[in-house]
Amino acid sequence: MKRLILAAATAAVTLNAAAEGYQVNSLSTRQLGMAHTGIGMKLGAESMFFNPAGMAYMDKTLEITGSFTGISAHCSATYDGMKYKVDYPISTPIFAGTGFKIYDNFKAGVCFYTPYGSSVSWGDNWKGAVLNQDVKLRVYTIQPTLSWAINDKFSIGAGVMVTWGNVDLNKALVTAETADLSIAVMKKLGMLPAQTPEFGTTTPASVNLKGTADVAVGFNFGAMYNVNKDLSFGVNFRTKMGMKVKKGDASVTYANNVAQNMLGETLDLINNANFSAEMPCPWVLGFGASYKPIDKLTLAFDAKLTGWSAYKSLDIDFLADQLDPYDQHIAKNYSNAWCFSLGAQYALTKRLDLRAGLMVDATPVNDSYYNPETPGMTKIEPTVGFSFRPVPAVSIDLGFMYTAGVGSDNASCEYPDMLGASMIGRMQAAGLPEQTIKDMGFSTTGKFTADYTVHAFVPSIGVSYSF
C-alpha cells in the first residue's frame, strides 16, 4: 500500500507540462497584431526575443519597450455526457527590454520576459480530479544581448537566457468511485461500520506538489540577411533548457474524517516525501521573412519548430534512500511541432500603423497521454492591432488575438488506481478467489476519456520610447 500511494504522488508531477499549452506566443503587443511574426523583421529592442540579429539595424540611440498581455481562456471537457468548464485565472505574460547603440553597427540590450506559463483550475471534485485539480506554472527569463551588423546585408546576434521558475499543483490521489466501492466491500466484510458514509462526488484525498526550479542558462542565436531594402530573411535558434526542481515539497489534504481515518495511515507518508524532477524548456528553431511590396505595406511570415520531442519522459526521484523503489519514469513521448504565422502591417498615416495576421499552432501532445491540465490541441489564432505615435519618440500599441482550438474528441489518459490495486492485494491476501475479486469491480488502472474544447481572448497593450 505504501508503495502504491507514493507512486500516486509522483504521478502528480506530470501536470506541469502541456506542450503548446504552456509556451507563450504573445510577448510583444506590436507583433501580436501581426500574428507574433518578427524573425525576419528589424524590430529594434524587441528583436532581442524574435531574432537578436535584427537589433543591429536599430536606427535609434536608445529604445525602451514594454508589453503587457492578458490571456482569458475558456475550456470544457465532456465526460460521460456531462460537461465540465474549467476556471482559467487570467494569465499575464510580459516583455520589457531596452536596446542601445554602442557603435553604428553594434548594439546591445537586455530584456525580461515570460516564455512559458500556465494557470488552470478544474476544481477539487470534478470527474477528472485524479488527473488534475489545478496547476500554476511560471517561467521567467532575463536575456542580455549583443547584435552586430557585419555590413548592410548581413547581421548576427546572440543573447544569454538566464531562466528560473516555479510550479504549484494539486491532484486527487484517490477517486470517489474507487473509494465508495472500497467502502461497500469493506462494510460487507465487516472491516468498516455499516453507518460509514460514502463520498459520492467528493474527492477523498488530494496531494499538493510545490517546487522552485534552479536557474538554468541557455542561448538565443540569430542571423539576418537583407536581399535588398524591401526583402529580408532571418533565422533564430533558442537552445533547450532543463528546469530542475531539486527538492520539492508534498502535502496531503483529506475531504473529511472518514477519508483521513480510511487512508491516512499510508497517505500521511507523502507529507515527508520530498522529490526532485525536471521539465524541459525545449529548443525552438525559427525561420522568417519580411517583404515590402509597396512603401506603406509590410508582410511577414514565420515558421517555428519547437523541439518537444525532448520531452520523452518525466523522471521523478525521491530524496530518501528508503524511497528509491518508488522512483518514477513516466513516458510522455511528445513530438516536435510547428507554428506558422502570417502578418501584415500598413502605415495608414505617419502616426498610425494598422496590423492583422493569422497563426496556426500545432499540438505535439500524444493522444495516448492526453491530460487536462492545459488541454493540448492545434489552435487557429487570428490577430489584429495598431500603433499610434502621439509624438515621434513614443508609440502606444494595442493588439488582440483570438485563440480557437480545433477540439479534441475521445482524448484519453490512463492513470494508476492506487486504492484499487491496494484493495485487490488485500482481497488476495484474505484468500478470496480471483473471480470473486474480479466481480467486485476493482482495477489497478483507470482511464479518463473526454471531448475537449478551448478558446481564449488575448488583449495586449504596449508602449515604447526611443530617441
N, C-alpha and C positions, 0 to 999 in steps of 0.2 A: 504493500500500500504506500509506504514512504517513497519508494522509487517512482511509482505512478504519479503521485501528487507533485513531486519535484519536477518530473518531466512536463507536467502541465504548466508549471511556472516558466520553464524555458521556452515552451511553445509560444507564450505570450509575447516574447521579444520580437517575433516576426512582424509585429504590427507596425514597426517603424518604417516600413518601406512599401511604396506602392507605385513604383515606376513613374510614368509621366505625371501621376497624381501628386508627386511632391517636388517635381522640377518646375522652377518658376520661369515663365516666359513673359513677364510683364514688368521689367525693371526700369524701362525708360518710357516716360509719358509720350515724348515726341515720336519715338519709334513704334510704340504700341499702336498709334494711329496708322502706321504702315505695316501692320502685322508683325511687328517686332523684327523687321529686317534691319541690317546695318553692317554686315560683314564686308560688303563691297563699297561702303559709303564713308565719306570723310565727315565724322560727326563731332570733331573736337574732343572735349573731355569724355564724352560718352563712348567714344571708340575704345576706351580702356577695357570695357566689358566685351563689346562686339568683335573688335579686331584692333589690338594695340597699334598696329602699323598705321591705321588711319589717322591717329592723333598727330603724326608727324607733319601733316599738311594743315594743321590748325593755324589760321591766319590771325590769331589774337595773341596778345602778350600773356593774358591770364583769362581763364574761364572757370566759373564756379557753377555747378549744376546740381539739381536735386529733383527726385521724383518720388511721389507717394501714391501707392495704389491700394485700393480696397477690393477684395475678392469676396463676393457674396454668392456662395454656391448652394445648390439645392439638389439633393439626391434622394432616390427612393429605391426600395427593394421590395419586390412582390414575392412572398413566400407562402406556398400552400393557400393561395387565394387571398391572402391578407397583405395589404400594402403598408410598409413602414417608411416614414420620411425621416431623413437624417437632419440633425441640427448642426449646421456648419457655422461656428463663430466666424465673424468677418476676419479674414487674413489681411495683413498689411505689408506686402513686400516694399522695400525701399531701395533707392540708389542715391548716393551722394558722391560727388567727385570734383576734383579741381585739377586742371592741367595748366601748365605754364611753359613759356619759351625759355630755353637755355641759349640756343642759337637758332637762327632762322630755319635750319633743317634738323634741329634736335630738340625734342620736347620731353618733358617729364610730368608726372602727376601721381595722384593717389586717389583711390576710390574705396567706398564701402558699400556692400550690397548683400542681399539675402538670396543666394542662388537656389536654396532648397527650403521647403517648409510645408507643413500640413497641420490642419486642425479640424477634427471631426468628432462628433458625439452622437452615437445612435441611441444612447440611453442605457440604463442598467438592466432592464428587463425585457428587451426585445428578443425575438427568436434566435437571432444570430449572435447573442451576447458572448457565447463561448468562443467566437472568433474575434469580436471587438465590441467594446462598450464606448471608449473614447481614446483618442490619441492626440498628442501635441508634439510636433517636431519642429525644431528651429535650427537653421544653419546660417552662420554669419561669416563673411569674408572681407578682409582688408587686402587691397592689392596696390602696392607701389609699382609704377610702370615707367618704362623708357621707350621712346619711339624715335626712329632715325630715318629721315628721307635721304636715301643714298643719292638720288637725283630726282628730277621731275617725274620720272617714270616709275620708280621702284622704291618701296619703303619697307622696313621691318620694325617690329616692336615686340616687347616681352614684358610680362608682369609676374610678380611672385604672389600667389594666392595663399594667404595665411587664414586658415579656416578653423572654426570650432562650432560646437552646437550642443544641444541637449534634447532629451526625449522623455516624455511622461505619458504612460499609457495604462489603461485598465481593461481587463477582460474577465469573463466568467471562467472559473475553474471547473464548475460542475453545472450541468444543465438541470433545469427544473424537472424535465421529463424523466431523466435517469434517477434523480433524487426521489421523485414520487414513486417510481417503480421500486426503488430500493426500500422505501418506507413500507409499501404494501407487502412486499415479500418478507421483510423483517417482522412485520406485525403477525403474519401467518406463522412464522417460525418462532414466535414468542420472544424475539430479540428487541422489540420496541413495544411500549404500552399501546393499547388499542386506541387511545384518545390522541395519539400523536398526529398533529395536523399536517396536511400536505402543503406543498409550495405553490402549486397552480402555475401562475405566470411570473412568479417572483424568482429571481436568480438567487440560489442558496449562498454562494460564496464567490468572491471576486478577488483578483490579485492586482496590485499596483506595482509597476516596474518603472523605476526612475533612474536616470543616469546622465552624466555630463561627459561629453567626449573630449579627449585631449586635443590639443592644437595639431592640425595636420597642415602640411605645406605642399602646394602644387604650383604649376606654372601655366601661364596663358600666353601662347605664342601667336604671332600673326605676320602676314606679309600682304602687300598690296601692289598691284601693277596697273598703271594708267595707260591704256591704249592711246587715248587722246583726252582732250579736256571734257569730253562727254561720256566716255565709257571707261569703267574701272572694274577690276576683278580683285577679289580678296579671298584669303584662306585663313582660318583660325583653328587653333587646337588648344583645348584646355585639358590638362592631364587628370588622370584619376587620382582621387584621394580616399584614404580609408579613415572613416570616423570611428575611433576606438573608445568604447566605454570600458575602462579598466576595472571599475568597481561600482556596479550598480546596486541599488537598494530595492528590496522586495518586501511587500507587506500585504496581509490578507484582511479582508473585511467580510463579515457574515450578515446575512439578511435578518436573522433573529437568533434567539437562544436555541431553537431546535436545530438550526444549521450548525451552530457552534458546538453543541453537545454531540451532534452526529458526526461532524467532520473535523473538529478542532484538534483532536489528538494527533492527526497526521498533518493537516494543513498548517498548523502553527509552526512547523519546521521551516516553512518558507520565510518567516519573519527574520530568521537568522541566516538566510541563504543569499549572500552577495554573489554577483555574477559578472563576467566580462563578456563582451560581444563586440562585433564590428559590422558596420554597414558601409556600402560604397557610395561615394560621390563620383559617378562614373565619368570617364573621359567623353569629351564632345568634340567632334570634328565637323567644321562648318565651311561651306563654300558660298560665296556671294558675288553678285554683280549689280552694278548700278548703271543706268543709261539715261541720258537726257535727249529725247528725240527733238524737243524744242527747248528754248531757253527757260521757260517757266515750269516745265514738267520734268519730274524725276521719277523714274521707275526703278524698283529694286526687287531682287529675288534672292532668297537664301535657302539653302538646303543643309540641314544639320543632322548628323548621325550621332546618336548617343549610345555609348558602349555599355548598355545594360547587361550584356552577356557576362560582364564581370560579376554579376550577382547570381552565381551558380548555387550557392548555399549560404545559410546563416549558421555560423558556428558559435555555440554558447558554452562557456566553461564556468563551472562553479569554483569558488576560490577557497575551498576547503578540501583537504586530501580525501576525507571520508566520503565526499560527494562526487569524486571522479567518475564513478559508474553512471552518473546521471547527466554527464556532459552530452550535448545535443549537436547533431549535424543535420540541419534541416534543408532539404533540397528546395530551390526556388526556380532555377532553370529559366531565367528571363532571357529574352532575345534583344539584340540591338534594334533600335527603332529610329525611323526618320521623322523629321518635322520639316514641312515645306511652307515657305512664306512668300507671298507676293504683295507688294505695296506700291502706292503711288503718292506723290506729293505735288501739289500745284500751287504756285505762288500767285495768288489772286491779286494781291497788291504788294507793295514794298513792306507792308507791316503785317500782312495776313497770309498764312500758308494753310491750305486745306489738305487733308490726308485720308486715305482709305486703303484697306487691304484685306487679305484672307490668309488664314493659317490653317494647315491640316497637320495635326499632331497624332501620329500613330502610336498605338499602345504596344509595349513589349511584354505584357503580362501573359503568362502561361495559363491557359484556361483550366488546367488541372490544379492550379494553385491560386484560384481566384478568391481574394479576401476582401471584405467590405470596409476595411479601414479607410481607404481612399479609392473608391472603385475605379479600376483602370479600364479605359476603353478609348478607342480612337475618337478624337474631338475635332470638330469643324468650327472655326473661330473667325467670324467677320469682325472688322475693326474700322473705326473712324476717329478723326481727331483734327485739331487745328492748333496753330500757334499765332499769338498776337504780340506784337512788339510796340508797346506804348512809347518807348524811346529806343533808339538803336541798340543800346547796351543791354536791354532787358527783354527777355522772351518769357511770356506766360503761355504754358502748354496745357491742353486738355486732350484726353484720349479716352476711348471706350472700346471694350471688346465684349462680345457675347460668345460664350462657350456652349456649344451644343454637342453632347456626347451622342454617338450613333446608337447607343444602347448595347446591352449585353444580356442575352437570354440564356436561360438554363446554365448559368455560370455556377460552378460548384467548387467546394473545398472540403477535403476530408480533415477530420481532427481526431485526436485520440480521446476516447471516452474513458477517462481515468477511473471514475467511480464505477462504470460498467465493468471494466476489467477487474477492479478490486472485488466486486460482488461475484463475478464468475469464479475468481480464486477462492473466495470464502465458501461458495457452494461446492466447489470441487473438494476443498479440504473437509467439508462436512460429509462427503461421501455420496452426494446426490448423483443420480445417473446423468450422463451427458445430454440425453434427450430431454430430461426434465429441466435441466439448466437452460437449454436452448429455448424451450417453450416459455420460459419466464420472460424472454424478450431482451435480455442484456446483450451488449456487444462491446467489443474492445475499441471500436471506432464508430464515428458518426460522420454524416455528410450533410452539409448545408448547401442547398441549391436554390437559387433565386434569379429573378429577372431584374436587372438594374437599369436605371436611367439617371442621367445627371445633366444639369445645365448651370451656368453661372453668369453673373453680371460683374464686369470688371471695369469700373471707372478709375481714372488716374489723373492726377494733377502734378504739374512740374513747373519749375522756374529756373532760369539761368541768367547769369550776369557775366559779361565779358567786356574787355577793353583792349 
